[in-house]
C-alpha cells in the first residue's frame, strides 16, 4: 500500500487506538499494598466505539497488572473489529517498578499478533515481536540502546508519587515515561495542567489531577507518516489521574485525544480501589502463551492498537505495537 495514502479508516483507528491503548496501561510501585478494578468505555465524538478493563494488584515487593479492550459499535465497520489484552508483572525497587515480563496480544477479523518481552533492570533481555515491522528506508532504526532504560507500556502509566504529601499534586504529572513496546521506542511527556473532579458510576468520586500529555517518537517510527506527525502536533491530549486507595499510586480515570473526527475519550465507568492483602495476587495478570500467527504482509492499516503510528500498514504480518501512540 502507498505509504502516503490516507484513508478514513486509518484516521479513525489512529485516534481511537491512541486512547484505547491507555486502558491497557497499568502498574507501578507503592508504599502500601493496593488493588484497582476498573472498567472503561471509549467514544469518538460522543459515539461509543469500545470498552475495556484494567486490574492491578500491588504488594510490598511485587506488582502485577492485566488489561483488555475491544472495538464495538459502528467502528467495527471501519476497523474490522478486534480484541486485545496485555499483562505485566515485576518487582518494586525502592518504590519504583522493575518490570520482569510484558505480553500483548491482539486479534482482529483479519490477523493476530503477539509481543512478549523479558526485562531486567529496565533493559530488554528477550524479545518476541511477530511479525516484524515492514522494512522502510525512512524508518528510524531501533538499536540496542533504545531497548535500555525503558518501561513496557503496562508498567508505564500507573505511576508512583514521591513524598509523603498528597498523592494528587503536580508531582503526579511532571515526568517523562520512556516506553518501548516491542517495536517502537517513544516518550510520553506529562505536565501538570489543572485539578478537576470526577464521579464514576461505581467506585471513586473525588478530585483528580489532569495532565497534558505529549507524544515524542524516538525510534522505530516513520517520521513522514501522517498519524505520527498528527500526534506530535497535538497539544490538547489529557490524562486524568485518580488515586489507588492505600498506596501512593495514581491511575488513569479518563484520557482524551483530539482527532480529525472529534475527540476520542476513554473514561472509567467503574473505578474500585482498596487496600490489598499482604501478598500480591498475580494470577489474574498471568496469561498463557498465545499461538504464533502466520507471518505475511499486512494490508491496509494494521491492528487497531498499532494504527496511530503505522496507519497505512507498517507491520509484516500480524504483530506490532501494543500501544497506539507512537
Beta strands, then each sheet from edge to edge (+ up, - down):
strand 1: 34-44
strand 2: 47-58
strand 3: 62-71
strand 4: 83-93
strand 5: 96-107
strand 6: 112-120
strand 7: 123-130
strand 8: 159-160
strand 9: 175-180
strand 10: 185-199
strand 11: 202-203
strand 12: 205-219
strand 13: 238-243
strand 14: 249-259
strand 15: 262-275
sheet 1: 7+ 6- 5+ 4- 3+ 2- 1+ 15- 11-
sheet 2: 7+ 6- 5+ 4- 3+ 2- 1+ 15- 14+ 8-
sheet 3: 7+ 6- 5+ 4- 3+ 2- 1+ 15- 14+ 13- 12+ 10- 9+
end
